[in-house]
Amino acid sequence: MTIGIIGLGAMGLGIAQVYAQAGHIVRATDAQPEARASAATRLAQSLGTRVAKGAMTADTRDAILDRLRVVERIEDISPADLVIEAVVERLPVKHAVFAALEPVLPPDAVLATNTSSLSVAAIAKGLAGPERLLGLHFFNPAPAMRLVELIPHATTASDALERARSLTERAGKTVIQCADRPGFIVNRCARPYYGEALAMLEEGRSAADIDAATTRAGYPIGPFGLIDLIGADVNLAATESLAAAMGNHPRYHVFAALKAQVARGDLGRKTGRGFVFPGPAPPSPADAEAVVLRIEATLVNEAAWLLAEGGCTADGIDTALRLGLNFPRGPFAMLARHGRGAVLSTLAALETAAPPHLKGRYLPAPDLTR
């Protein structure tokens, strides 16, 4: 099988590496000549790190590099059995990519978008064969992260889904199907992890205390440490995008503290200062279990709302959150751990005490109350 990749930034090159390591010829291109010219060198450097650590032989590295074929034009991607675009998150750009691809590919070739924020159905609009387009959302860095979200739209063909799933699973990934809804699984269900921490910050809790409570509960990094790692600006953009897509429901409230952090330029590690970076890890607070219960109750509730909308399973949501965010457990495992009564009573108390701008944030999903 031949895999095509459009876009040779960090994500696109990482996806190319995934399939080349699985033994496929990868034909790849980018609109920027410098990205095309440097792709092989950048991939060699990435693989060279593994060779230096003894995790890969030099012969394996050379075989992977030999399978990457960088081409100048989109039209040169053909022939390919699966083509994945990993270009900027702008709908007109993606439409242009697929408009150029569709006429030159075999009629049974599968088209995939790596979008993390756009509607797959909207990307498919205008294609002569929209049934062969789907979402394959990889997580960064693609070679290391096991999760891939598989997203059909209403008319995606079952054989296209099966081919994309099979090729990607054989490349070593765990593929979880989800609905074409804002945020898919991970980016949507992750919002309470940050949001409820910001709600507590708004109430006067310290960011360091909240992070200490969550890391004690098995999370590899606390919500504020995670914001500092990915960048407060990136987190704000994702939060605002999802809030707009979900009608500005209070569950996706954009907290003033996050906006202020971005306005100050304290974006986290990349600027040298964030919510908790650089600072020592404090001891866990005395009420750490209550802090974690509050965050996990809202994670459970968001997952239950998503499950009620259809297109995914409870096991799929749990797996996606564990693999996509390295959570110690998924939301439905959290529900089993705390018990339905504790989750519902926590949500009820939060809703009662919620300030006006958060009223409705904690209303439970219907399935939780049955």
Secondary structure, DSSP 4 states (H G I P E B T S, - for coil): -EEEEE--SHHHHHHHHHHHHTT-EEEEE-SSHHHHHHHHHHHHHHHHHHHHHTSS-HHHHHHHHHHEEE-SSGGGG-S-SEEEE---S-HHHHHHHHHHHGGGS-TT-EEEE--SSS-HHHHHTT-S-GGGEEEEEE-SSTTT--EEEEE--TT--HHHHHHHHHHHHHTTPEEEE--S-TTTTHHHHTHHHHHHHHHHHHTT--HHHHHHHHHHTT-SS-HHHHHHHH-HHHHHHHHHHHHHHTTT-GGG---HHHHHHHHHT--BTTTTB-SS-S-PPPPPPTTHHHHHHHHHHHHHHHHHHHHHTSSS-HHHHHHHHHHHH--SS-HHHHHHHH-HHHHHHHHHHHHHH--GGGTTTTPPPHHHH-
